[in-house]
């Protein structure tokens, strides 16, 4: 059985801030770290799964854009997870995620994930209680299998306060370029925020384990949340990985000397 790890939601109002000038500097640093990690993975064969969950309007898209901007898409994939299609509804709920796991050397981000079983499906009554209760064990075992097979599982939950969430939804209503982000579900989910709070607290209690802990990020300040999320991802993805550039093979050294007249130093 997976060893539990403590993870709790912050209190509303507990919102660290970051100034714009500090944010720009830290952003470049974390993006460069992620580049080095991706390059190292291609050499070592390591892989990582990043689970990105959070309340509506918490800033998941902003985090993903800052990651995607600097990583090579050939070994980096983002999977936006919506409701299962007709075929997927007839399968085990985890089956569609197995097909999206990264190959050796790859990094995959799940924009929402298998935790939908214990969040939206629980709150909206889409899964019977016996099913979502059983899912805690199934999810822990699923993640343990990934970890045992050499995949890092990095789980982020972006927490936004009730007041800040309302302000961001209002902003989407009044800003034309942001209207595409707004849907009926945003209002329905907010109306059931207390039920989601309970579901999230239970999820953290049941599925934050030693090998795959939840990192809960206060997200009322978008700049702070982006940097803290990228830092958590980079720290976990880099643990135990040699980030130095891969050495050249003797064959490449000889070709460089013969064809380009360059002697490559160690």
N, C-alpha and C positions, 0 to 999 in steps of 0.2 A: 504494500500500500504506500502511496506517495506521501512523503513527509510534508506536513502543512507549513505554510509560511504566512506570517501575519501581513495582511494588506487591508487598509481601511480607507473609507472615503474622508476627504477633508471636510471641515465645517465650512458652511457658506461664509464668505468674507475672508477666508484664509487664502488670499490670492497674492502670491509674490509677484513683483513687477520687474521689468527689465527695460532700461532706456534704449532708445533706437540706436545710438552709436555703439553701445556695448553689444546689442543684438547683432548688428551687421558684422562686427569683428568675430563674435562667437559663431555665427552662422558659417562664415568662411572656414573657420577652424574645424567645425564638426563635419561639414561637407567634404573637406579634404581627408579627414579621418575615415569617412565612409568610403571614399574612393580607394584609399589604401587597403581597407578591409576587403572590398570587392576584388581588387587585384590579387590580394593574398589568397582569397578563397579559390580563385581560378587556378592557382598553383598547388594549394594544399588539398583541394577537393572538399573542404568544409562547406556547409550550407546552413542557411538560417531561414526560419519562418517567423515573420513579424505579424502579430495579431494586434490590430488597431481597433479598439472599441471606445465608445464614449456616448454621451448624450447628444441629441440633435443640436447642431450649431456649436459643438465643442471645439471644432477646428481640425478635424481629421484630414480634410482635404488640403488645408494649408501645409500640414506636416508632410503629406505625401508629395505635394508639388516641390517642396524644398529638397526632398530626397531624390525624386525623379530627375530633377534638373541637372544633377551632377553624376549620375550613375549610368553605366553602359547598359542599355536596354536588352542586350543580348544575353545577359545573365541576371537580369533584374526584372521581375514581373510584379505588377499590381493587379490584384483580383478584387474588383468591386462586387460584393456579395449582396444579392437581392433575394426576393422570395424564390424558393425552388420552382422549377418549371414542372409541367405535368409528369414527365418521365421521372424527374428527381423525387417527386412526392411519393412515387411508388417504391423508392429505394430506401435503404437505411440513410438517415440524415447525414452521416459522416462520409458517405460514399463519394459525393461530389467534391469533397475536399481532398481526398486521397489523389484524385486525378490532377489536382492543381499544385501538388507539392513540388518543390524545386529539385532539379537534378543536382548531381555533384558539382560544387563550385557555384551554385545558384543562390539567390536571395529572393524570397517571395513575400510580398506584403498582402495581408488580407484586410481589406477595408470592410469591416464587419466579418463575422466568421461563424464557426460552429457553435459559438456561444449564443447565437440566436435561439437555440433550443431552450436555454434557461433564462432568456431575456424576453424578446418579443413574443416567442411562441408561448411562453408561460403567461405573460401579462395579457396577451390578446386571446388566450384560451384556444390557441391553435394546436396545442399538445396537451393531452390529459396529464393530470398531476403525476400519475405513476410513471409516465414517460419522461417528463422533465426532471423529476426527482432522480430517476435512474441515470439520467444523462451526466450528472456530476461524476459518477464513477466511470462511465464510458469515456468522458472527455479526459479525465486524468490518465486513464489507461492508454488512450490514443496518443496523448502527448508523451507519455513515458516511452511508448514504442518509437516515436520519432527521435527522442533524445538518445535512447539506447542504440539507435541506428546512426548516430553521429550528427543529428540535426539540432541546431540550437533553436529553442522556442522562446521568443521574446514577446511578452504580453504587456500592452500599454492600455490603460483606461484613462481617457481625458474627462475630467470632472469639471463641469461648469455650473455655477450657482443658478438658482431659480431666477434671480433678478437679471443676471447677465444673459441667460438664455433668452428671456423675454425681450431684452434690448436687441439682441442679434436677430431674432425673428422679426421684430419691428423694422430693423434696418433692411432686411431682405424685402419687406413689403414696400418700402419707400425708395429703394435703390434699384433702378431698372436692370442694371447689369448683374444684380444678385438674385433676381426673381426666379431664375432657373433652379436655384437651390431649394426653393420653398415648395412644399407639397402638402396635401391634406393630412398626411401622416404626421407632419411636424406639429400641427395643432392637436390632433388626437393624442399623440404621445405626451404632449405637455399636459393635457388634461388628466393624464394618468401618471403624472410624475411621481406621486407618492408610491404607487405600485412598482414603478421602475426602480425607485430608490431601494425598496425592499428586495427586489430581485437582484439588483447589483450587489447589495451588501451580502446576500446569500451566496452569490457567485464568487465573490472575493473570498469568503470564508471557506467555501467548499473546494475551490480549484486553485488557490494560490499555494503552490508547493515549492519545496526547496529547489528542485531542478528547473521548475518553470513558474517563478513567482510573478505576481501581478505588480506592475509599476503604476501607481495611481498618480496622475499629474494634475495639479490644480491648473485650470485652463481659462480662468477669467481674464487673464492677461495673455493675449495670443503670442506675443513675442517671447515671454518667459516659457510658455507651454511648448512652443516649437523647439526652442533650444534645449530644454530639459528632456523632451522626448527624443531628440536626435542624440543627445548625450547618453541617455539610458540605452538606446539601441546600439550605439557604437561601443559603449563599455561592455555590454553583454556579448556582442558579436565578435569583439576583439580578444576576449578572454582566452588565454592559452594559445593564441595564434601569433606566429612570427610575421610581423608586418614589414620586415625589410624586403626590398625588391628581390625577386627570385634570381639566383645566380645564372649566368650564361653557361650553356653547355660547352664542352670542348669543341664540338662541331661548329657552333656559332662563332666561337673565338677564332677558329681557323678560317672560316669563311670571311669574317670581318678583316682578318689580316691579309688574306689572299686577294679578295675582291675589292676591298675598300682601303687597304693600306693602314688599317687602324689596329693597334694592339690594345686589347681590352684588359684593363687592370682588374685584380681581384677586388 
